[in-house]
Amino acid sequence: MNEEGHRWALEELRASRAALDPAADIRLYTEATHGMAIHAIAAGFWRHCGLDQDQHQGFARLLREYGNAEIARAFVDLEQIRTGRWYGRLGNGDTARRLDELLAAIEAWSVG
């Protein structure tokens, strides 16, 4: 997928996520946010590095290698929240706000 395709997928997920209640639908909201971050970072790799990177497992390492430690940290934090959202339901509103903050930081770098 090229940069344009990742941007299109990002917007498609954004539209779907908008229909969710961030607190009541926290699991889906988290998954959608994670997917958005993946596409945003992939688009950013195209834009900033000329790199076609579709597998998110290496994103944090590659971001660090290309001098984007803050974005790597945001993605790692987002992935940790994603893992934790499959268990428990406390603090969902705060979690959704944190997801939004992390995604905003990633998008500011990648497509902003």
BELTA-V285785 format. One record per residue. RES is the residue in one small letter. PSI is psi in degrees with one decimal (999 if undefined). Layout:
res-><RES:RES>
psi-><PSI:PSI>
This chain:
res-><m:n:e:e:g:h:r:w:a:l:e:e:l:r:a:s:r:a:a:l:d:p:a:a:d:i:r:l:y:t:e:a:t:h:g:m:a:i:h:a:i:a:a:g:f:w:r:h:c:g:l:d:q:d:q:h:q:g:f:a:r:l:l:r:e:y:g:n:a:e:i:a:r:a:f:v:d:l:e:q:i:r:t:g:r:w:y:g:r:l:g:n:g:d:t:a:r:r:l:d:e:l:l:a:a:i:e:a:w:s:v:g>
psi-><138.7:-179.6:-44.3:-40.9:-40.2:-39.4:-39.8:-45.2:-39.2:-47.0:-34.2:-45.5:-37.4:-43.2:-41.2:-41.9:-31.4:-24.0:-8.8:152.5:115.5:-36.0:-48.3:-31.8:38.3:-36.1:-48.7:-38.1:-42.7:-45.4:-42.4:-42.0:-41.1:-45.9:-40.2:-42.4:-40.9:-48.4:-36.8:-44.3:-41.4:-41.2:-39.4:-37.3:-41.5:-50.1:-47.2:-25.3:-7.5:31.0:128.0:99.5:104.2:-12.7:114.7:-12.8:-29.5:8.2:-49.4:-45.2:-47.1:-40.3:-44.4:-44.4:-32.0:15.7:24.4:58.1:-37.0:-39.2:-38.9:-44.5:-41.0:-41.9:-41.7:-43.8:-43.3:-43.6:-35.4:-39.3:-43.3:-47.3:-42.2:-20.9:-12.1:-6.6:133.9:164.0:14.9:139.1:29.3:-38.2:-43.6:-38.9:-44.8:-41.0:-40.6:-40.9:-43.3:-40.0:-45.1:-43.5:-40.5:-40.7:-42.7:-45.7:-35.1:-37.9:-45.0:-50.3:-1.9:999>
